Amino acid sequence: MRAIDVIQLPNVSEALFSAPSQAQLRPVTPAAHPPRILLLYGSLRERSFSRLLSEEAACLLHAMGADTRTFNPHGLPLADDAPDSHPKVQELRELAAWSEGMVWTSPERHGAMTGIMKTQIDWIPLSQGAVRPTQGKTLAVMQVSGGSQSFNAVNQLRVLGRWMRMLTIPNQSSVAKAFMEFDDAGRMKPSAYYDRVVDVMEELVKFTLLTRDVSPYLVNRYSERKESAEELMKRVNQKSI
């Protein structure tokens, strides 16, 4: 099949147009370090089931060879209620920049994710200087419920992941009646729910290994290349003051 003739696309800038290349999806030197995964959970309770589920996920990720960090949301101010220099905000943003993938785990409260969960995501900027802290990173979403199984929180987390330009994996976990799924030591009991968590973490590691070396290419967009070129032209061609 012949390549598209850009001459037939008058609305496309030929200099910036690029057909996707399979060769660009093969890293010359794949990264050798363990996948770096940041875990966020959405409850401040002493016995927080979203934290316990997040900790169980971290155990699985370690067993799969990943390097994990978990952010503790205690002390994180509401978005815009403190300066960006706040220590907890800086900690969260540094972890987001460090990570190659994330796990977001929220309780479902009033049919939605919790405010604690949303606050953490709101403090992670879409852009930070020339860096996009979340763009191209992988994401797994999970939720816990006090009653019957629901998917409201994970569905909302997926929307946010897309907005943050993350590569959200297909699988997800929703643990119903979470108070019945953990023992006194805080470990998750054997169940179909547990098996699904294993599935989700396994898929997250696979997708992270598959995409982390080529994520800049995967999220390189024609519209943004065009915008950058236009901004450069304006700066270069502006009249001297």
Residue pairs with C-beta under 8 A, 6 or more apart in sequence:
3 19
4 19
6 12
6 14
6 17
7 14
9 17
12 222
13 226
13 229
15 229
16 222
16 225
16 226
16 229
17 222
18 222
24 214
24 217
25 214
25 217
25 218
26 214
27 213
27 214
30 213
31 212
31 213
33 67
34 65
34 66
34 67
35 61
35 65
35 66
35 67
35 100
35 101
35 205
35 208
35 209
35 212
36 66
36 67
36 68
36 69
36 98
36 99
36 100
36 101
37 58
37 61
37 66
37 67
37 68
37 69
37 99
37 100
37 101
37 102
37 103
37 204
37 205
37 208
38 68
38 69
38 70
38 71
38 95
38 96
38 98
38 99
38 101
38 102
38 103
39 54
39 57
39 58
39 68
39 69
39 70
39 71
39 102
39 103
39 105
40 54
40 70
40 71
40 73
40 102
40 103
40 104
40 105
40 117
40 120
40 121
41 48
41 50
41 51
41 53
41 54
41 70
41 73
41 105
41 106
41 117
42 50
42 73
42 104
42 105
42 106
42 107
42 113
42 114
42 116
42 117
42 120
43 49
43 50
43 51
43 106
43 107
43 114
43 116
44 73
44 74
44 116
47 186
48 107
49 107
49 144
49 175
49 178
49 179
49 181
49 182
50 105
50 106
50 107
50 114
50 117
50 143
50 144
51 105
52 182
52 186
52 187
52 188
53 105
53 142
53 144
53 173
53 175
53 178
53 188
53 197
54 70
54 103
54 105
54 142
55 70
55 186
56 187
56 188
56 194
56 197
57 103
57 105
57 140
57 142
57 197
57 200
57 201
58 68
58 70
60 197
60 198
60 201
60 202
61 68
61 103
61 201
61 204
61 205
62 68
64 201
64 202
64 205
65 205
66 205
66 208
69 95
69 98
69 99
71 91
71 92
71 95
71 120
73 88
73 116
73 119
73 120
75 88
76 88
76 89
76 92
76 116
76 119
76 120
76 123
77 86
77 88
77 89
77 119
78 119
79 119
79 122
79 123
82 89
83 89
84 90
84 93
89 123
92 120
92 123
92 124
93 123
93 124
93 125
93 128
93 133
96 102
96 124
96 133
96 134
97 128
97 131
97 133
99 137
100 137
100 138
100 208
100 212
100 215
101 137
101 138
101 139
101 140
101 204
101 205
101 207
101 208
101 212
102 134
102 137
102 138
102 139
102 140
102 166
103 139
103 140
103 141
103 142
103 201
103 204
104 117
104 121
104 139
104 140
104 141
104 142
104 157
104 160
104 161
105 141
105 142
105 143
105 144
106 113
106 114
106 117
106 142
106 143
106 144
106 153
106 157
107 113
107 114
107 117
107 143
107 144
107 145
107 146
107 153
107 178
108 143
108 144
108 145
108 146
108 150
108 152
108 153
111 150
111 152
112 152
112 153
112 156
113 143
113 152
113 153
113 156
113 157
117 153
117 157
118 160
121 160
121 164
124 133
124 134
124 164
125 133
126 132
126 133
126 134
126 164
126 165
127 133
132 165
132 219
134 164
134 165
134 166
135 164
135 165
135 166
135 215
135 219
136 165
136 166
136 167
136 211
136 215
136 216
136 218
136 219
137 166
137 167
137 215
138 166
138 167
138 168
138 169
138 204
138 207
138 208
138 211
138 212
139 161
139 164
139 166
139 167
139 168
139 169
139 204
140 168
140 169
140 171
140 172
140 200
140 201
140 203
140 204
141 154
141 157
141 158
141 161
141 168
141 172
141 173
142 154
142 172
142 173
142 174
142 175
142 197
142 200
143 150
143 151
143 152
143 153
143 154
143 157
143 173
143 174
143 175
144 174
144 175
144 178
145 174
145 175
145 176
145 177
145 178
146 177
146 178
146 179
147 176
147 177
148 176
148 177
149 174
149 175
149 176
150 174
150 176
151 172
151 174
153 174
154 172
154 173
154 174
158 168
158 172
161 168
162 168
165 219
167 207
167 211
167 215
167 218
169 200
169 203
169 204
169 207
170 203
171 196
171 199
171 200
171 203
172 200
173 193
173 196
173 197
173 199
173 200
175 181
175 193
175 197
176 193
181 188
181 189
181 191
181 193
181 194
182 188
182 189
183 189
188 194
188 197
211 218
